[in-house]
Amino acid sequence: MTPKSTLAELVDDAARDFRDAPFWISIDDSTRISHAQFATLTVKCANALRARGVEHGTHVAVMLPSVPAYAITWFALARLGAIHERDGAFEKARDLYERALKLNPKNVSATLQLARLYADRFNNAKKALELTKGARELAPDDGTVAHALGRLAYQAGDFKWSLSLLQEGARALGKNPEALYDLAWAHYSLGNIADAEATMQKVLQTGATFARSEEARRFLALSPLWNQPEKAQQTAAQIQEILKADPNYVPALMAAVAIYQQQGNVNGAKLACEKTLARFPSFAPANKLLAALYAERLADYQHAYEPALKAREAYPDDPEVAKTLGIVVYRRGDFKRAAQLLKESAGKRATDADLFYYLGMAHYQLKESTESKQALRQAVALNAGAKFVEEANKVLAELQ
């Protein structure tokens, strides 16, 4: 069963899997109907209803006791909805799903199908989300519902909630390529690149027929390039073609960042990072790169601050991020915080002259002369030709 199964598909799947197993056993007259028989009867009933003109605007009242005909009629109405969807009569399908829900407001599958119609065909995300939240309340442990709600949360831009829901859905649905594909993108939206790539690999490893297999392969080809500038440069023409067709395709945007950096095109790299963050605001690698570009290449410490904070949240143990944020907060006058961050980074970057210069200057501003002299001497020793050397020597002379 896929997350988009209609009621008709559910009935047909059950007929195939449990063909002669009983679907209905009457306690009144011992009537027995198998799953296969029930599926056949719902098709006949749906065809009869359609032949009698049941369509958009038709009011159908089902006034029956708890007998087989009640269930057959109810599922036939839902089957008509699937028929109308297939034929492109989406308003008719919507009305029939709504009618089915009036008969049984707790029907989760009909609720999900109606939500999908509102989202995909009527461009009403708010209504789709409302319906799917209702389905979630009815079936809090249903993986199909979790997947559907996760997709809508992703489309609404709530990527953290989406990831949580899609993880739940994928666990419940197992080797479902669509659930795994959506989960991979949820991981990627937050910058969890390794998890995204591993999950997208699973999409192709399921062996199931999947309409977006080529999209999965394209993702896997482009995703690693953000950190492989030479390989990205070799595919520059392909990346530009992809971005021409879809300017917001983030794996291609991040590959473009690598190319621009390789070419020394700081403004191009900055713009590609900003486009990435417009699509995925918490995409950690873009925040890390953008903060470094602003701080180290453009000396724009005001604009570097926010992406540096987000990068620090995502990469709390990354010495490069600690250095970038340390320099930014130093420039903003927070010398105590700067000294903490830069000292942390220096423990892992013992040959970074710029880092030691800023660390020495932070200690100097805090009137910590011993620590300042030690760090500034280290900076000058590491790079005697750096631009900061004159200022460093001036401070060292003052501290003697």
C-alpha positions as CSV (number, residue, x, y, z in Angstrom):
1,M,0.0,0.0,0.0
2,T,1.4,3.4,-0.9
3,P,0.6,6.6,0.9
4,K,-1.6,7.7,-2.0
5,S,-3.8,4.6,-2.0
6,T,-7.5,5.3,-2.7
7,L,-10.3,3.5,-1.0
8,A,-10.9,1.6,-4.2
9,E,-7.2,0.5,-4.3
10,L,-7.4,-0.6,-0.6
11,V,-10.4,-2.8,-1.4
12,D,-8.7,-4.2,-4.5
13,D,-5.5,-4.8,-2.7
14,A,-7.4,-6.7,0.0
15,A,-9.2,-8.7,-2.6
16,R,-5.9,-9.7,-4.1
17,D,-4.1,-10.5,-0.8
18,F,-7.0,-12.1,1.1
19,R,-9.1,-13.3,-1.8
20,D,-11.3,-16.0,-0.1
21,A,-10.9,-14.8,3.4
22,P,-14.2,-13.5,4.9
23,F,-14.8,-9.8,4.7
24,W,-18.4,-9.9,6.2
25,I,-20.0,-12.5,8.4
26,S,-23.6,-11.7,9.4
27,I,-24.7,-12.8,12.8
28,D,-28.3,-12.6,11.7
29,D,-28.5,-14.9,8.7
30,S,-25.0,-16.3,8.4
31,T,-24.3,-14.4,5.2
32,R,-20.6,-14.6,4.3
33,I,-18.9,-12.4,1.8
34,S,-15.2,-12.8,0.9
35,H,-12.8,-9.9,0.2
36,A,-12.9,-10.8,-3.5
37,Q,-16.7,-10.9,-3.6
38,F,-16.9,-7.6,-1.8
39,A,-14.6,-5.9,-4.3
40,T,-16.6,-7.2,-7.2
41,L,-19.9,-6.0,-5.6
42,T,-18.5,-2.5,-5.0
43,V,-17.5,-2.2,-8.7
44,K,-21.0,-3.3,-9.8
45,C,-22.6,-0.9,-7.4
46,A,-20.4,2.0,-8.5
47,N,-21.2,1.3,-12.1
48,A,-24.9,1.2,-11.3
49,L,-24.8,4.5,-9.4
50,R,-22.9,6.1,-12.3
51,A,-25.3,4.8,-14.8
52,R,-28.1,6.4,-12.8
53,G,-26.5,9.7,-13.0
54,V,-24.7,10.0,-9.6
55,E,-22.3,12.8,-10.2
56,H,-21.4,16.4,-9.2
57,G,-24.3,17.8,-7.3
58,T,-26.2,14.6,-6.8
59,H,-27.3,14.0,-3.2
60,V,-27.1,10.4,-2.1
61,A,-28.7,9.3,1.1
62,V,-27.8,5.8,2.4
63,M,-30.5,4.6,4.7
64,L,-29.8,1.0,5.5
65,P,-29.2,-1.1,8.6
66,S,-25.9,-2.9,9.3
67,V,-26.2,-5.2,6.3
68,P,-23.7,-5.9,3.5
69,A,-25.5,-3.5,1.2
70,Y,-24.6,-0.6,3.5
71,A,-20.9,-1.2,3.3
72,I,-21.1,-2.0,-0.4
73,T,-22.9,1.2,-1.2
74,W,-20.5,3.3,1.0
75,F,-17.4,1.9,-0.7
76,A,-19.0,2.2,-4.1
77,L,-19.4,5.9,-3.6
78,A,-15.8,6.1,-2.6
79,R,-14.9,4.1,-5.7
80,L,-16.7,6.6,-7.8
81,G,-14.5,9.3,-6.4
82,A,-11.4,7.3,-7.7
83,I,-13.1,6.9,-11.1
84,H,-13.7,10.6,-11.3
85,E,-10.1,11.4,-10.3
86,R,-8.9,9.0,-13.1
87,D,-11.1,10.8,-15.6
88,G,-10.0,14.3,-14.5
89,A,-13.4,15.1,-12.9
90,F,-11.8,16.4,-9.8
91,E,-14.8,18.4,-8.5
92,K,-17.0,15.3,-8.8
93,A,-14.3,13.3,-7.0
94,R,-14.2,15.9,-4.2
95,D,-17.9,15.9,-3.8
96,L,-18.1,12.1,-3.6
97,Y,-15.3,11.9,-1.0
98,E,-17.1,14.6,1.0
99,R,-20.3,12.6,0.8
100,A,-18.4,9.5,1.9
101,L,-17.1,11.4,4.9
102,K,-20.6,12.5,5.8
103,L,-21.6,8.8,6.0
104,N,-18.5,8.0,8.1
105,P,-16.6,11.1,9.4
106,K,-14.0,8.8,10.9
107,N,-12.9,7.3,7.6
108,V,-9.2,8.1,7.4
109,S,-8.5,7.0,3.9
110,A,-11.3,9.1,2.4
111,T,-10.0,12.1,4.5
112,L,-6.5,11.7,3.1
113,Q,-7.8,11.4,-0.5
114,L,-9.9,14.6,0.0
115,A,-6.9,16.4,1.5
116,R,-4.7,15.3,-1.5
117,L,-7.3,16.7,-3.9
118,Y,-7.4,20.0,-2.1
119,A,-3.6,20.2,-2.0
120,D,-2.8,19.0,-5.6
121,R,-5.9,20.0,-7.6
122,F,-7.5,22.9,-5.9
123,N,-4.4,24.7,-4.5
124,N,-5.9,24.9,-1.1
125,A,-3.0,23.9,1.2
126,K,-4.8,25.3,4.3
127,K,-7.8,23.0,3.8
128,A,-5.6,20.0,3.0
129,L,-3.6,20.6,6.2
130,E,-6.8,20.9,8.2
131,L,-8.1,17.6,6.9
132,T,-4.8,15.8,7.4
133,K,-4.5,17.0,10.9
134,G,-8.0,15.6,11.5
135,A,-6.8,12.3,10.1
136,R,-3.8,12.4,12.4
137,E,-6.2,12.8,15.4
138,L,-8.2,9.8,14.2
139,A,-5.2,7.6,13.5
140,P,-2.1,8.9,15.4
141,D,-0.1,5.7,14.8
142,D,-0.9,5.4,11.1
143,G,2.3,5.7,8.9
144,T,0.3,6.7,5.9
145,V,-1.2,9.6,7.8
146,A,2.2,10.6,9.2
147,H,3.6,10.6,5.7
148,A,0.8,12.7,4.2
149,L,1.0,15.3,7.0
150,G,4.8,15.3,6.7
151,R,4.5,16.2,3.0
152,L,2.1,19.0,3.7
153,A,4.4,20.4,6.5
154,Y,7.3,20.3,4.1
155,Q,5.3,22.2,1.5
156,A,4.4,24.7,4.1
157,G,8.0,25.3,5.0
158,D,7.9,23.7,8.4
159,F,10.9,21.5,7.7
160,K,11.7,20.3,11.3
161,W,8.1,19.1,11.9
162,S,8.1,17.6,8.4
163,L,11.3,15.6,9.2
164,S,9.8,14.2,12.4
165,L,6.6,13.1,10.7
166,L,8.3,11.7,7.7
167,Q,10.7,9.7,9.8
168,E,7.7,8.2,11.6
169,G,6.0,7.5,8.3
170,A,9.0,5.9,6.8
171,R,9.5,3.6,9.8
172,A,5.9,2.4,9.5
173,L,5.8,2.1,5.7
174,G,9.1,0.2,5.4
175,K,10.6,0.0,1.9
176,N,8.2,2.4,0.4
177,P,10.1,4.5,-2.2
178,E,7.9,7.5,-2.0
179,A,8.1,7.7,1.7
180,L,11.9,7.3,1.6
181,Y,12.2,9.9,-1.2
182,D,10.2,12.5,0.8
183,L,12.2,11.7,3.9
184,A,15.5,12.2,2.0
185,W,14.3,15.7,1.0
186,A,13.3,16.5,4.6
187,H,16.8,15.6,5.8
188,Y,18.3,17.7,3.0
189,S,16.2,20.7,3.8
190,L,17.9,21.0,7.2
191,G,21.3,20.4,5.8
192,N,21.6,16.8,7.0
193,I,23.3,15.8,3.8
194,A,24.8,12.5,4.8
195,D,21.4,11.3,6.0
196,A,19.7,12.6,2.9
197,E,22.0,10.8,0.6
198,A,21.8,7.5,2.5
199,T,18.0,7.7,2.5
200,M,17.9,8.5,-1.2
201,Q,20.1,5.5,-1.9
202,K,17.5,3.4,-0.2
203,V,14.9,4.7,-2.6
204,L,16.8,3.1,-5.5
205,Q,17.6,0.0,-3.5
206,T,14.0,-0.9,-2.9
207,G,13.7,-2.3,-6.4
208,A,10.2,-1.0,-6.6
209,T,8.9,0.9,-9.6
210,F,9.0,4.5,-8.7
211,A,8.1,7.5,-11.0
212,R,10.8,9.7,-9.6
213,S,13.7,7.3,-9.8
214,E,15.5,9.6,-12.2
215,E,15.0,12.5,-9.9
216,A,16.5,10.4,-7.1
217,R,19.6,9.7,-9.3
218,R,20.0,13.3,-10.2
219,F,19.9,14.3,-6.5
220,L,22.6,11.7,-5.7
221,A,24.8,12.9,-8.5
222,L,24.6,16.6,-7.5
223,S,24.3,16.5,-3.7
224,P,28.0,15.7,-2.9
225,L,29.4,18.4,-5.3
226,W,29.0,21.3,-2.8
227,N,32.1,19.9,-1.1
228,Q,33.9,18.7,-4.3
229,P,34.8,21.9,-6.2
230,E,37.0,20.3,-8.8
231,K,34.3,17.7,-9.7
232,A,31.7,20.4,-9.6
233,Q,33.8,22.4,-12.1
234,Q,33.8,19.5,-14.5
235,T,30.0,19.4,-14.5
236,A,29.5,23.2,-14.7
237,A,27.6,23.2,-18.0
238,Q,25.2,20.6,-16.7
239,I,24.6,22.5,-13.5
240,Q,23.8,25.7,-15.4
241,E,21.3,23.8,-17.5
242,I,19.6,22.4,-14.4
243,L,19.4,25.9,-12.8
244,K,18.1,27.4,-16.0
245,A,15.2,24.9,-15.8
246,D,14.8,25.2,-12.0
247,P,16.6,28.2,-10.5
248,N,15.7,27.0,-6.9
249,Y,17.0,23.4,-7.2
250,V,19.3,23.5,-4.1
251,P,21.7,20.6,-4.9
252,A,22.6,22.5,-8.1
253,L,22.8,25.8,-6.3
254,M,25.2,24.4,-3.8
255,A,27.3,22.8,-6.6
256,A,27.3,26.3,-8.2
257,V,28.7,27.7,-4.9
258,A,31.6,25.3,-5.1
259,I,32.3,26.4,-8.7
260,Y,32.1,30.1,-7.9
261,Q,34.5,29.6,-5.0
262,Q,36.9,27.7,-7.2
263,Q,36.8,30.6,-9.7
264,G,37.2,33.3,-7.0
265,N,33.7,34.7,-7.7
266,V,32.7,35.8,-4.2
267,N,29.6,37.6,-5.2
268,G,28.3,34.6,-7.3
269,A,29.0,32.2,-4.3
270,K,27.2,34.6,-2.0
271,L,24.1,34.9,-4.2
272,A,23.9,31.1,-4.7
273,C,24.1,30.7,-0.9
274,E,21.4,33.3,-0.4
275,K,19.1,31.6,-2.9
276,T,19.6,28.3,-1.1
277,L,18.7,29.8,2.2
278,A,15.6,31.5,0.7
279,R,14.4,27.9,-0.2
280,F,15.8,26.1,2.9
281,P,16.5,28.7,5.7
282,S,18.1,26.1,8.0
283,F,20.3,24.5,5.4
284,A,23.4,24.3,7.5
285,P,26.2,24.1,4.9
286,A,24.9,27.3,3.2
287,N,24.8,29.1,6.5
288,K,28.4,28.1,7.2
289,L,29.6,29.1,3.8
290,L,27.7,32.4,3.7
291,A,29.0,33.4,7.1
292,A,32.6,32.7,6.0
293,L,32.1,34.7,2.8
294,Y,30.7,37.7,4.6
295,A,33.2,37.7,7.4
296,E,36.4,36.7,5.6
297,R,36.0,37.8,2.0
298,L,33.6,40.7,2.2
299,A,34.3,42.1,5.8
300,D,30.6,42.5,6.2
301,Y,30.3,41.4,9.8
302,Q,26.7,42.6,10.3
303,H,25.4,40.3,7.6
304,A,27.7,37.5,8.7
305,Y,26.2,37.3,12.2
306,E,22.9,35.5,11.6
307,P,24.2,32.7,9.3
308,A,27.2,32.3,11.7
309,L,24.8,31.8,14.6
310,K,22.8,29.2,12.6
311,A,25.9,27.4,11.5
312,R,27.1,27.3,15.1
313,E,23.8,25.7,16.2
314,A,24.1,23.1,13.4
315,Y,27.9,22.5,13.9
316,P,28.7,23.1,17.6
317,D,32.0,21.3,17.3
318,D,33.2,22.7,14.0
319,P,36.4,24.7,14.5
320,E,35.9,26.7,11.2
321,V,32.4,27.8,12.4
322,A,33.8,28.7,15.8
323,K,36.5,30.8,14.2
324,T,34.0,32.6,11.9
325,L,31.6,33.4,14.7
326,G,34.5,34.4,16.9
327,I,35.7,37.0,14.4
328,V,32.2,38.2,13.8
329,V,31.4,38.8,17.5
330,Y,34.9,40.4,18.0
331,R,34.0,42.9,15.3
332,R,30.7,43.5,17.0
333,G,32.5,44.3,20.3
334,D,31.7,41.1,22.3
335,F,35.4,40.4,23.2
336,K,34.6,37.9,25.9
337,R,32.5,35.7,23.7
338,A,35.1,36.1,20.9
339,A,38.0,35.0,23.1
340,Q,36.0,31.9,24.1
341,L,35.1,30.9,20.5
342,L,38.6,31.6,19.1
343,K,40.3,29.7,21.9
344,E,38.1,26.7,21.2
345,S,38.9,26.9,17.5
346,A,42.7,27.4,18.2
347,G,42.7,24.0,19.9
348,K,42.0,22.4,16.6
349,R,43.6,24.9,14.2
350,A,47.1,25.4,15.5
351,T,48.5,26.7,12.3
352,D,45.8,29.4,11.5
353,A,47.6,32.7,11.8
354,D,44.5,34.9,11.4
355,L,42.7,33.0,14.1
356,F,45.6,33.6,16.6
357,Y,45.7,37.3,15.6
358,Y,42.0,37.8,16.5
359,L,42.4,35.7,19.6
360,G,45.3,37.9,20.7
361,M,43.4,41.0,20.0
362,A,40.3,39.7,21.9
363,H,42.6,39.1,25.0
364,Y,44.1,42.5,24.5
365,Q,40.6,44.2,24.6
366,L,39.9,42.2,27.8
367,K,43.2,43.4,29.3
368,E,44.6,39.9,29.5
369,S,48.1,40.8,28.5
370,T,49.8,37.4,29.0
371,E,47.3,35.6,26.8
372,S,47.3,38.4,24.3
373,K,51.1,38.4,23.9
374,Q,51.2,34.6,23.5
375,A,48.5,34.5,20.8
376,L,49.9,37.5,18.9
377,R,53.4,36.1,18.9
378,Q,52.0,32.8,17.6
379,A,50.2,34.7,14.8
380,V,53.3,36.6,13.7
381,A,55.4,33.4,13.8
382,L,52.9,31.6,11.6
383,N,52.7,34.3,8.9
384,A,55.3,37.1,9.2
385,G,54.0,38.7,5.9
386,A,50.3,39.0,6.8
387,K,48.5,42.3,6.8
388,F,47.9,42.1,10.5
389,V,51.6,41.9,11.5
390,E,52.0,45.7,11.8
391,E,49.1,46.0,14.2
392,A,50.1,42.9,16.1
393,N,53.7,44.2,16.6
394,K,52.3,47.6,17.8
395,V,50.2,45.8,20.4
396,L,53.1,43.6,21.4
397,A,55.3,46.6,21.9
398,E,52.7,48.3,24.0
399,L,52.4,45.2,26.2
400,Q,56.2,44.9,26.9
